[in-house]
Amino acid sequence: MDMTGFGSVVPRSDGAFSRRVAEFLAHNDDLLSTPSWTSGEAPVAETLRRLGDAGLLKAAATDSSDGAVPGCFRSAQLHEALASSACGAAGAAVLTHLEVGARLIAGKGGITESILEGMHAGKETVALAVTEPGGGSDLTAMSTRLGESGICGEKFMVTNLPVADWIIVLAVDTEHRTGKRSGPALLLVDAADPGVTVSTLETRSNAGFMGAVTLQDASVAAVLAPAGLGLLALVRHLLHERVMLSVRLSALAARALRQAVAETSSRHRFGDTLIKNQHLHYRLAEEWARLQSTRALVRYGLRQLARRSCTPSLAAMCKLHAAETARAVTELGVRFAGATGYRLSHPAPRLLADAIGLSLAGGADEVLLEHIDPKGSLAL
Ligand SMILES: Cc1cc2nc3c(=O)[nH]c(=O)nc-3n(C[C@H](O)[C@H](O)[C@H](O)COP(=O)(O)OP(=O)(O)OC[C@H]3O[C@@H](n4cnc5c(N)ncnc54)[C@H](O)[C@@H]3O)c2cc1C
């Protein structure tokens, strides 16, 4: 059984765009492989700038000129390619830039139009600050508030925050300054506002671009969703983000499995290569089978996303399966590498850390399970 051949999960790919991405990766290996990604000096701004200069950010967000390949397929192609490249962290920053920040401000008018242009050029970026130290998955416990003097509160574990020019903040608007309904609003804040203090968090992966923010009477630059509609806007957005995260997770798992197969095929123990050992062979075969079914589900999720028919349940299923698969495969990769896998130079522990981080971003497993409707019909 060939356990190395994985094609793309993207249902229909744009060959010309693929070639441009491949060319970009080949010409920018210095940037994508630099140790700065793990030392805390992650070159996020430089990566976005080069991608913007190459026209790939704008292209990934738009349909192909003949309309045959939708933008979400092209961005999935980019995320898949980045997840398979030397450093996974670069892909995490790009996914947040394109699939979170840019999508949440798109079509909102006013200053967001010029920000979006800057984002497609790779000159500006926007982070989404939802998670709070005291609330986490429980958004009903959110304490960030919009009041008379501005926004006050604290958010943490926000991707790209230390390099962000703008921050999208989910905040409770009890005084109905943005709308009559009750519930949180989604607000855009200038990261250079005097009421904004950003700090960089030390993390296991994504080193240097995960941040926390304290908001002290920060001004609202734009209302992206008024009081009562902030959560709805986020739930709609999460459909897209979760499917894209599952593209990234399944590409990461494929990379880890390829690595594990190559390594067990070349390590000789007890008179033969490790992969000839029945237990190791079976475990790798099980993960190969699991990955193939995950990839089929993710492909279906992408197809439904392009048709605007993806349900919250389907998006949650894609991400849940992809996260479980990525964690299982990367953990196997670490174990089957033996002591070499414990060394800092080995890619397996890093892939495992990336898989754990991606599992939390956009909703942890149990939160995803809450969004899966066991009664819902899924015509696979
Ligand atoms: C790499 C990475 C990137 C991220 N990027 C962003 C970002 O850009 N913006 C942002 O706002 N946040 C971001 N986050 C934060 C992420 O959204 C949160 O980590 C996630 O929502 C979970 O919150 P928590 O970490 O506080 O865990 P907790 O809410 O404390 O959960 C801990 C565990 O308990 C489980 N759990 C929680 N509630 C329940 C329940 N009711 N029933 C059963 N089990 C439950 C969870 O599934 C989890 O396993 C990121 C996180 C990571 C790791």
The ligand as an SDF file (V2000), in Angstrom:
LIG
                    3D

 53 58  0  0  0  0  0  0  0  0999 V2000
   -2.9730   28.6130   17.9270 C   0  0  0  0  0  0  0  0  0  0  0  0
   -4.1620   29.3550   18.4730 C   0  0  0  0  0  0  0  0  0  0  0  0
   -4.6710   30.4440   17.7630 C   0  0  0  0  0  0  0  0  0  0  0  0
   -5.7470   31.1720   18.2820 C   0  0  0  0  0  0  0  0  0  0  0  0
   -6.1720   32.2860   17.6210 N   0  0  0  0  0  0  0  0  0  0  0  0
   -7.1500   33.0700   18.1710 C   0  0  0  0  0  0  0  0  0  0  0  0
   -7.5260   34.3120   17.5630 C   0  0  0  0  0  0  0  0  0  0  0  0
   -6.9820   34.7110   16.5290 O   0  0  0  0  0  0  0  0  0  0  0  0
   -8.4880   35.0730   18.1660 N   0  0  0  0  0  0  0  0  0  0  0  0
   -9.0970   34.6720   19.3430 C   0  0  0  0  0  0  0  0  0  0  0  0
   -9.9560   35.3950   19.8390 O   0  0  0  0  0  0  0  0  0  0  0  0
   -8.7610   33.4940   19.9480 N   0  0  0  0  0  0  0  0  0  0  0  0
   -7.7970   32.6910   19.4010 C   0  0  0  0  0  0  0  0  0  0  0  0
   -7.4040   31.5250   20.0160 N   0  0  0  0  0  0  0  0  0  0  0  0
   -8.0660   31.1210   21.2470 C   0  0  0  0  0  0  0  0  0  0  0  0
   -9.0080   29.9510   21.0240 C   0  0  0  0  0  0  0  0  0  0  0  0
  -10.1560   30.3840   20.3170 O   0  0  0  0  0  0  0  0  0  0  0  0
   -9.3430   29.3880   22.4190 C   0  0  0  0  0  0  0  0  0  0  0  0
   -8.1730   28.7610   22.8750 O   0  0  0  0  0  0  0  0  0  0  0  0
  -10.4830   28.4320   22.3870 C   0  0  0  0  0  0  0  0  0  0  0  0
  -11.6770   29.1120   22.1230 O   0  0  0  0  0  0  0  0  0  0  0  0
  -10.6600   27.6870   23.7200 C   0  0  0  0  0  0  0  0  0  0  0  0
  -10.6740   28.5720   24.8120 O   0  0  0  0  0  0  0  0  0  0  0  0
   -9.6850   28.2890   26.0530 P   0  0  0  0  0  0  0  0  0  0  0  0
   -8.3220   28.1020   25.5050 O   0  0  0  0  0  0  0  0  0  0  0  0
   -9.8570   29.3310   27.0870 O   0  0  0  0  0  0  0  0  0  0  0  0
  -10.1340   26.8950   26.6280 O   0  0  0  0  0  0  0  0  0  0  0  0
  -11.3200   26.6060   27.6460 P   0  0  0  0  0  0  0  0  0  0  0  0
  -12.5680   27.2990   27.2180 O   0  0  0  0  0  0  0  0  0  0  0  0
  -10.8470   26.8400   29.0310 O   0  0  0  0  0  0  0  0  0  0  0  0
  -11.5050   25.0510   27.4000 O   0  0  0  0  0  0  0  0  0  0  0  0
  -10.5980   24.0710   27.9480 C   0  0  0  0  0  0  0  0  0  0  0  0
  -11.0910   22.6930   27.5430 C   0  0  0  0  0  0  0  0  0  0  0  0
  -12.4100   22.4760   28.0550 O   0  0  0  0  0  0  0  0  0  0  0  0
  -13.3020   22.1470   26.9870 C   0  0  0  0  0  0  0  0  0  0  0  0
  -14.6070   22.7810   27.2110 N   0  0  0  0  0  0  0  0  0  0  0  0
  -14.8800   24.1100   27.3160 C   0  0  0  0  0  0  0  0  0  0  0  0
  -16.1910   24.2960   27.4940 N   0  0  0  0  0  0  0  0  0  0  0  0
  -16.7630   23.0800   27.4780 C   0  0  0  0  0  0  0  0  0  0  0  0
  -18.1080   22.6230   27.6000 C   0  0  0  0  0  0  0  0  0  0  0  0
  -19.1480   23.4470   27.7780 N   0  0  0  0  0  0  0  0  0  0  0  0
  -18.3390   21.2850   27.5470 N   0  0  0  0  0  0  0  0  0  0  0  0
  -17.3100   20.4260   27.3760 C   0  0  0  0  0  0  0  0  0  0  0  0
  -16.0200   20.8060   27.2530 N   0  0  0  0  0  0  0  0  0  0  0  0
  -15.7500   22.1100   27.3120 C   0  0  0  0  0  0  0  0  0  0  0  0
  -12.6610   22.7260   25.7320 C   0  0  0  0  0  0  0  0  0  0  0  0
  -13.0760   22.0480   24.5830 O   0  0  0  0  0  0  0  0  0  0  0  0
  -11.1940   22.5180   26.0170 C   0  0  0  0  0  0  0  0  0  0  0  0
  -10.8260   21.2110   25.6810 O   0  0  0  0  0  0  0  0  0  0  0  0
   -6.3400   30.7830   19.5160 C   0  0  0  0  0  0  0  0  0  0  0  0
   -5.8480   29.6730   20.2160 C   0  0  0  0  0  0  0  0  0  0  0  0
   -4.7620   28.9750   19.7150 C   0  0  0  0  0  0  0  0  0  0  0  0
   -4.2120   27.8210   20.5250 C   0  0  0  0  0  0  0  0  0  0  0  0
  1  2  1  0
  2  3  1  0
  2 52  2  0
  3  4  2  0
  4  5  1  0
  4 50  1  0
  5  6  2  0
  6  7  1  0
  6 13  1  0
  7  8  2  0
  7  9  1  0
  9 10  1  0
 10 11  2  0
 10 12  1  0
 12 13  2  0
 13 14  1  0
 14 15  1  0
 14 50  1  0
 15 16  1  0
 16 17  1  0
 16 18  1  0
 18 19  1  0
 18 20  1  0
 20 21  1  0
 20 22  1  0
 22 23  1  0
 23 24  1  0
 24 25  2  0
 24 26  1  0
 24 27  1  0
 27 28  1  0
 28 29  2  0
 28 30  1  0
 28 31  1  0
 31 32  1  0
 32 33  1  0
 33 34  1  0
 33 48  1  0
 34 35  1  0
 35 36  1  0
 35 46  1  0
 36 37  1  0
 36 45  1  0
 37 38  2  0
 38 39  1  0
 39 40  1  0
 39 45  2  0
 40 41  1  0
 40 42  2  0
 42 43  1  0
 43 44  2  0
 44 45  1  0
 46 47  1  0
 46 48  1  0
 48 49  1  0
 50 51  2  0
 51 52  1  0
 52 53  1  0
M  END
$$$$
